[in-house]
Amino acid sequence: MWRRKKQDEPHRTPAERFTAPLKKNMPGAGDFSHEAIQKLGNPVPMLVTNDGDELLELWLEPFGQDYWLGPGEAFMVTSYGHWDDHPFETAHEPNRITVWATSWFATVSDADGNEVPGGRWRPEGMYE
């Protein structure tokens, strides 16, 4: 996504714009556990709901983890830490929604706030 540069912003190459949030957030992340990511603070949640009749794949980037929502199920994807411009980018494909956490650090939780394990309900034979 392109945006107009503000006068007081330093010049960044496209790669620097992409990696700047990672460099800023990584020292505070510790590890990639659900709890460690939450410690980065600045949570911004986004609800993802499957209103269809079949499994819907939620693909979380930049680390490429799959989550599967059953019909009528909803997950909360929450971005943590620093990002530039916006916390998420999304793309919809048949039977899949891709969510890119531009901070590089996000969690996926159920309605009660519990961590959803990656690959839950993954159809047999996918990604083996």
C-alpha positions in Angstrom: 0.0 0.0 0.0 1.4 3.4 -1.0 1.0 6.6 1.0 2.2 10.1 0.7 5.4 10.8 2.6 5.2 13.4 5.4 7.8 16.2 5.2 9.4 15.3 8.6 9.7 11.6 7.9 13.2 10.2 7.1 13.7 8.7 3.7 13.3 4.9 3.8 13.9 2.3 1.2 11.0 -0.1 0.6 13.0 -2.8 2.5 13.6 -0.4 5.5 9.9 0.5 5.6 9.1 -3.2 5.8 11.8 -4.1 8.4 11.6 -1.0 10.6 8.7 -2.4 12.8 10.6 -5.7 13.2 13.8 -3.9 14.3 11.8 -1.8 16.8 9.7 -4.7 18.3 12.2 -7.5 18.3 14.3 -6.4 21.3 11.1 -6.3 23.5 9.6 -9.6 22.2 11.9 -12.0 24.1 10.4 -15.1 22.4 7.5 -15.7 20.1 5.1 -17.1 22.7 1.6 -15.8 23.1 2.5 -14.3 26.5 5.7 -12.7 25.3 4.0 -11.0 22.3 1.3 -9.6 24.5 4.0 -7.9 26.7 4.9 -5.7 23.7 1.7 -3.7 24.5 -0.2 -1.5 22.2 -2.8 -4.2 21.3 -5.0 -3.6 18.3 -7.6 -6.4 17.8 -9.4 -7.4 14.6 -12.3 -9.9 14.5 -12.2 -12.5 11.8 -15.5 -14.4 11.4 -16.4 -17.4 9.2 -19.9 -16.7 8.0 -19.7 -19.5 5.4 -20.7 -23.2 5.5 -17.2 -24.7 5.2 -13.9 -24.4 7.0 -12.1 -21.1 6.4 -8.4 -20.9 6.6 -6.9 -17.9 8.4 -3.3 -17.5 7.3 -1.3 -15.2 9.6 1.8 -13.5 8.2 4.7 -12.7 8.3 5.4 -16.1 9.9 3.1 -18.2 7.8 0.9 -19.9 10.4 -2.5 -21.5 9.5 -5.6 -21.4 11.7 -8.9 -22.9 10.7 -12.3 -21.5 11.6 -15.4 -23.7 11.5 -18.7 -22.3 10.2 -20.0 -19.6 12.5 -16.7 -19.4 14.4 -14.8 -16.2 15.1 -11.2 -15.5 16.2 -9.6 -12.3 17.4 -6.3 -11.4 15.7 -4.4 -8.9 17.8 -1.4 -6.9 16.7 1.1 -5.8 19.3 4.0 -3.4 19.4 5.0 -0.7 16.8 3.9 -0.5 13.2 4.0 2.1 10.5 0.7 3.4 9.1 -1.7 0.5 9.9 -1.6 -2.6 12.1 -3.0 -5.1 9.5 -3.2 -5.8 5.8 -5.8 -8.4 4.6 -6.4 -10.3 1.5 -9.3 -12.7 0.7 -9.0 -15.7 -1.5 -11.5 -18.6 -2.0 -11.6 -20.4 1.4 -8.8 -18.3 2.9 -8.2 -14.9 4.5 -4.6 -13.8 4.9 -3.9 -11.3 7.7 -0.5 -9.6 7.7 0.5 -8.1 11.0 2.7 -5.2 10.0 4.2 -5.1 13.5 5.4 -8.6 12.8 3.9 -9.7 16.2 0.3 -10.9 16.5 -1.7 -13.4 18.4 -4.9 -15.4 17.6 -7.4 -15.9 20.3 -10.9 -17.4 20.8 -13.9 -15.5 22.1 -12.7 -16.1 25.7 -9.2 -14.7 25.0 -7.5 -18.1 25.0 -4.7 -18.7 22.5 -5.8 -20.7 19.4 -3.2 -23.3 18.5 -1.9 -23.0 14.9 -3.1 -25.8 12.6 -6.2 -26.7 14.7 -8.7 -28.5 12.5 -6.2 -28.4 9.6 -7.5 -30.7 6.9 -5.5 -33.9 6.5 -2.8 -33.7 3.9 -2.5 -29.9 4.0 1.1 -28.5 4.3 2.8 -31.9 4.9 
